[in-house]
Amino acid sequence: MERKPDMDSFSKELEYKNDKLYIILRGHLYIENELDNLLEGFIPNPDVLELYRESFRRKIFLALSLNLIEQKHFDALLDFNDFRNKYAHRLKYHITHQEITEFKNSLSQINGLEMFAEDMTLGDKSNSVNDLKLIIVGLLAVLKTRAGGIKKCENPAYIFED
């Protein structure tokens, strides 16, 4: 069985990277991988859905509709996806320190991510690149925690009677 990337892999891969575009694109891939793990862990027969063909946006809507994530998680994932899309579709886009700070502050409202917002504001070492990496780690942690707490949906097949 193929080992799926995790938060440690993400942290190691990006330890010495400072390019925000690279961090957002790679972070998006890691987050989507964790989102796939969450969905595949719950859906009885996920291969039927061919999730690899679905957009990130559709996957987060699916996760919300199945109550696998809360509205706050959905909003944060949607916001992060917007950053990725701006980079992917706007040639001259560069995420600003203000955008990162506002996003980081919004994460402090999510249970379990309060510490990430606090860590990002402590000391003089806080900068956009480090904050961005911590934001991604926080989102990965939320999805990993949610995935660890679910059980595969085992609804019996509905039997139609004539």
C-alpha positions in Angstrom: 0.0 0.0 0.0 1.3 3.4 -1.0 2.2 5.7 2.0 0.3 9.0 1.7 2.1 12.2 2.5 1.4 13.8 5.9 2.2 16.9 7.9 5.8 15.8 8.6 6.4 15.4 4.8 5.0 18.8 4.2 7.1 20.4 6.9 10.3 18.7 5.7 9.6 19.5 2.0 9.0 23.2 2.7 11.5 23.8 5.6 13.9 25.9 3.5 11.4 27.2 0.9 10.5 30.8 0.9 8.5 31.2 -2.3 4.9 31.9 -1.3 3.6 30.6 -4.7 5.4 27.3 -4.2 4.2 27.0 -0.6 0.6 27.7 -1.5 0.5 25.3 -4.4 2.3 22.5 -2.6 0.2 23.2 0.6 -2.9 23.0 -1.5 -1.9 19.5 -2.8 -1.2 18.3 0.8 -4.5 19.7 2.0 -6.4 18.1 -0.9 -4.7 14.8 -0.1 -5.9 15.0 3.5 -9.4 16.0 2.3 -9.4 12.9 0.0 -8.4 10.7 3.0 -11.3 12.1 5.0 -13.8 11.5 2.2 -12.4 8.0 1.3 -12.4 7.1 5.0 -16.2 7.7 5.3 -17.7 6.9 1.9 -18.4 3.1 1.7 -17.3 2.8 -2.0 -15.3 6.0 -2.8 -13.9 4.6 -6.1 -17.3 5.0 -7.7 -17.1 8.8 -7.2 -13.7 9.0 -8.9 -12.8 11.8 -6.4 -9.5 12.4 -8.3 -11.7 14.0 -11.1 -13.4 16.4 -8.7 -12.3 19.9 -8.0 -11.1 20.9 -4.5 -14.1 23.1 -4.2 -16.5 20.3 -4.9 -14.7 18.1 -2.4 -15.1 20.6 0.4 -18.8 21.0 -0.4 -19.1 17.2 -0.3 -17.3 17.0 3.0 -19.6 19.7 4.5 -22.8 18.0 3.1 -21.7 14.7 4.8 -21.0 16.6 8.1 -17.4 15.6 7.9 -16.3 19.2 8.4 -17.9 22.1 10.2 -18.9 25.4 8.5 -15.8 27.1 10.0 -13.6 24.5 8.4 -15.4 24.8 5.1 -15.0 28.6 5.1 -11.3 28.3 5.9 -10.7 25.7 3.2 -12.7 27.8 0.7 -10.6 30.9 1.5 -7.4 28.9 1.1 -8.6 27.6 -2.2 -9.3 31.2 -3.3 -5.6 32.1 -2.7 -4.5 29.1 -4.8 -6.9 30.1 -7.6 -5.6 33.7 -7.6 -2.1 32.3 -8.1 -3.3 29.8 -10.7 -5.3 32.3 -12.8 -3.8 35.7 -12.2 -0.3 36.1 -13.7 0.8 39.0 -11.5 -0.9 38.0 -8.3 1.2 37.9 -5.1 -0.4 37.2 -1.7 0.1 40.1 0.6 1.2 40.1 4.3 -2.2 41.7 5.1 -4.1 38.8 3.4 -2.0 36.3 5.3 -2.6 38.1 8.6 -6.3 38.4 8.0 -6.6 34.7 7.1 -4.5 33.7 10.1 -6.7 35.8 12.4 -9.8 34.1 11.0 -8.3 30.7 11.9 -8.1 31.6 15.6 -11.9 31.3 15.6 -11.7 27.5 14.8 -11.6 25.1 17.7 -8.2 23.5 17.8 -6.5 26.2 15.8 -6.3 28.9 18.5 -2.7 27.9 19.2 -1.7 28.3 15.6 -2.9 31.9 15.6 -1.1 32.5 18.9 2.1 30.9 17.7 2.1 33.0 14.6 1.9 36.3 16.6 4.6 35.5 19.2 8.0 37.2 19.0 9.8 39.0 16.2 10.3 35.8 14.1 6.8 36.0 12.7 6.8 36.7 9.0 4.5 36.0 6.0 6.3 32.9 4.9 6.4 31.2 8.3 2.8 32.3 8.9 1.7 30.8 5.6 3.4 27.5 6.5 1.7 27.4 9.9 -1.7 28.1 8.3 -1.3 25.1 6.1 -0.2 22.9 8.9 -3.2 24.1 10.9 -5.6 23.2 8.1 -3.9 19.8 7.6 -4.2 19.2 11.4 -8.0 19.9 11.3 -8.5 17.5 8.4 -6.3 14.8 9.9 -8.2 15.1 13.3 -11.5 14.9 11.5 -10.4 11.9 9.5 -9.2 10.1 12.7 -12.6 10.5 14.3 -14.8 9.1 11.6 -16.1 5.6 10.9 -16.8 4.3 7.4 -20.5 4.8 6.6 -22.1 1.4 6.5 -25.6 2.0 5.3 -27.2 -1.2 4.2 -28.2 -1.3 0.6 -31.8 -0.3 0.2 -34.0 -3.1 -1.0 -36.7 -2.1 -3.5 -39.9 -4.0 -3.3 -42.2 -4.4 -6.3 
